[in-house]
Amino acid sequence: MTEFNGKKAIVFGGTSGIGLEIAKLLQLSGAEVVTVSRRGALGDANDGMQNEIADVQDRDALQDLFEKHSGFDFLVNAATGGPRAIGPFLEMDLDGFQNSFAKLWGYVNTVRLGAPQMAADGAVVLISGYPARKWRPGVLAIGTVGNAVEGFVKLAANEIKPIRINAVCPGLIDTPMFALQGEERAQHFSNTTKDHLIPRAGKPEEVAPAALFLLENQFVTGTIVDVDGGAILA
Ligand SMILES: NC(=O)c1ccc[n+]([C@@H]2O[C@H](COP(=O)([O-])OP(=O)(O)OC[C@H]3O[C@@H](n4cnc5c(N)ncnc54)[C@H](OP(=O)(O)O)[C@@H]3O)[C@@H](O)[C@H]2O)c1
């Protein structure tokens, strides 16, 4: 198992879904974990972590936060960051499309303001998403944002070295990001994944180890790791 004793990690969006599982795995691996979200810890899953409240769009708050934790080792950003536009492109509200980029701005804010405060052998992990490289009905805006996230990772790797930066690209993952409940939720996951090579929604616990691999392995930067149940190949 990965050993992160003595390492300090800041996990944006570490109170729900994929970010929460990454935060838990980091804690289990011995790291000191700080989560950051707008509402703070939502239950007892974040016990033993330092749970800070901040919005990834609030640059002043981020600057204060990074100064407070200066010298930290790992920056993970799994925050959804804001609203997302879903639907056919030719019917899409263009302000909605543009607002979907809140996720990218949250990522860019944290890397730009966080990297100067990190340990030189530190590492960053961001989360993109399979619509970046696989067309599906209704997700063009999200996919375009995912593309931008992956492009940012590849280009920023040169600018922030020796700090490493990588992304995990999940497929459809069963998290609280989806508001549907009960039979409607099960039906949505089953319909959306029926053509995938592994025809089911993934679990956030199946995504988190990829983030830890990217934080631990000192020979990997500017890379995207797909954990998508074969969604992109479908
Ligand atoms: N689930 C999927 O199928 C899937 C697939 C591909 C990619 N992804 C990507 O994976 C990442 C995590 O998604 P998830 O499914 O784990 O979502 P989630 O369960 O909804 O968790 C989102 C987390 O981000 C925090 N957050 C959202 N906006 C924020 C902001 N402006 N400032 C600070 N924190 C903020 C939330 O806490 P607060 O609300 O309290 O702020 C929460 O902790 C996202 O980037 C998503 O696009 C998800």
PDBQT file of the ligand as one rigid body, heavy atoms in Angstrom, charges set to zero:
ROOT
HETATM    1  N1  LIG A 301     -19.492  11.423 -11.284  1.00  0.00    +0.000 N 
HETATM    2  C1  LIG A 301     -19.167  11.237 -12.563  1.00  0.00    +0.000 C 
HETATM    3  O1  LIG A 301     -19.796  10.455 -13.322  1.00  0.00    +0.000 OA
HETATM    4  C2  LIG A 301     -18.010  11.997 -13.167  1.00  0.00    +0.000 A 
HETATM    5  C3  LIG A 301     -17.562  11.599 -14.428  1.00  0.00    +0.000 A 
HETATM    6  C4  LIG A 301     -16.498  12.258 -15.006  1.00  0.00    +0.000 A 
HETATM    7  C5  LIG A 301     -15.913  13.306 -14.342  1.00  0.00    +0.000 A 
HETATM    8  N2  LIG A 301     -16.372  13.704 -13.108  1.00  0.00    +0.000 N 
HETATM    9  C6  LIG A 301     -15.700  14.828 -12.470  1.00  0.00    +0.000 C 
HETATM   10  O2  LIG A 301     -15.191  14.414 -11.234  1.00  0.00    +0.000 OA
HETATM   11  C7  LIG A 301     -15.153  15.525 -10.326  1.00  0.00    +0.000 C 
HETATM   12  C8  LIG A 301     -15.861  15.118  -9.028  1.00  0.00    +0.000 C 
HETATM   13  O3  LIG A 301     -17.214  14.804  -9.322  1.00  0.00    +0.000 OA
HETATM   14  P1  LIG A 301     -18.142  14.020  -8.278  1.00  0.00    +0.000 P 
HETATM   15  O4  LIG A 301     -19.050  13.180  -9.096  1.00  0.00    +0.000 OA
HETATM   16  O5  LIG A 301     -17.312  13.410  -7.229  1.00  0.00    +0.000 OA
HETATM   17  O6  LIG A 301     -19.002  15.253  -7.689  1.00  0.00    +0.000 OA
HETATM   18  P2  LIG A 301     -19.725  15.473  -6.263  1.00  0.00    +0.000 P 
HETATM   19  O7  LIG A 301     -19.992  14.184  -5.594  1.00  0.00    +0.000 OA
HETATM   20  O8  LIG A 301     -20.890  16.361  -6.584  1.00  0.00    +0.000 OA
HETATM   21  O9  LIG A 301     -18.648  16.283  -5.403  1.00  0.00    +0.000 OA
HETATM   22  C9  LIG A 301     -18.276  17.576  -5.768  1.00  0.00    +0.000 C 
HETATM   23  C10 LIG A 301     -17.412  18.170  -4.680  1.00  0.00    +0.000 C 
HETATM   24  O10 LIG A 301     -16.931  19.441  -5.114  1.00  0.00    +0.000 OA
HETATM   25  C11 LIG A 301     -17.239  20.446  -4.137  1.00  0.00    +0.000 C 
HETATM   26  N3  LIG A 301     -17.418  21.699  -4.869  1.00  0.00    +0.000 N 
HETATM   27  C12 LIG A 301     -18.239  21.911  -5.924  1.00  0.00    +0.000 A 
HETATM   28  N4  LIG A 301     -18.139  23.183  -6.345  1.00  0.00    +0.000 NA
HETATM   29  C13 LIG A 301     -17.219  23.791  -5.549  1.00  0.00    +0.000 A 
HETATM   30  C14 LIG A 301     -16.687  25.094  -5.479  1.00  0.00    +0.000 A 
HETATM   31  N5  LIG A 301     -17.095  26.062  -6.325  1.00  0.00    +0.000 N 
HETATM   32  N6  LIG A 301     -15.732  25.369  -4.548  1.00  0.00    +0.000 NA
HETATM   33  C15 LIG A 301     -15.316  24.394  -3.680  1.00  0.00    +0.000 A 
HETATM   34  N7  LIG A 301     -15.790  23.129  -3.695  1.00  0.00    +0.000 NA
HETATM   35  C16 LIG A 301     -16.740  22.837  -4.602  1.00  0.00    +0.000 A 
HETATM   36  C17 LIG A 301     -18.512  19.904  -3.457  1.00  0.00    +0.000 C 
HETATM   37  O11 LIG A 301     -18.721  20.426  -2.156  1.00  0.00    +0.000 OA
HETATM   38  P3  LIG A 301     -19.638  21.756  -1.927  1.00  0.00    +0.000 P 
HETATM   39  O12 LIG A 301     -20.862  21.586  -2.769  1.00  0.00    +0.000 OA
HETATM   40  O13 LIG A 301     -19.903  21.756  -0.456  1.00  0.00    +0.000 OA
HETATM   41  O14 LIG A 301     -18.798  22.910  -2.350  1.00  0.00    +0.000 OA
HETATM   42  C18 LIG A 301     -18.152  18.428  -3.363  1.00  0.00    +0.000 C 
HETATM   43  O15 LIG A 301     -17.260  18.208  -2.283  1.00  0.00    +0.000 OA
HETATM   44  C19 LIG A 301     -15.816  16.692 -11.060  1.00  0.00    +0.000 C 
HETATM   45  O16 LIG A 301     -14.819  17.472 -11.661  1.00  0.00    +0.000 OA
HETATM   46  C20 LIG A 301     -16.629  15.991 -12.153  1.00  0.00    +0.000 C 
HETATM   47  O17 LIG A 301     -16.811  16.821 -13.283  1.00  0.00    +0.000 OA
HETATM   48  C21 LIG A 301     -17.413  13.061 -12.499  1.00  0.00    +0.000 A 
ENDROOT
TORSDOF 0
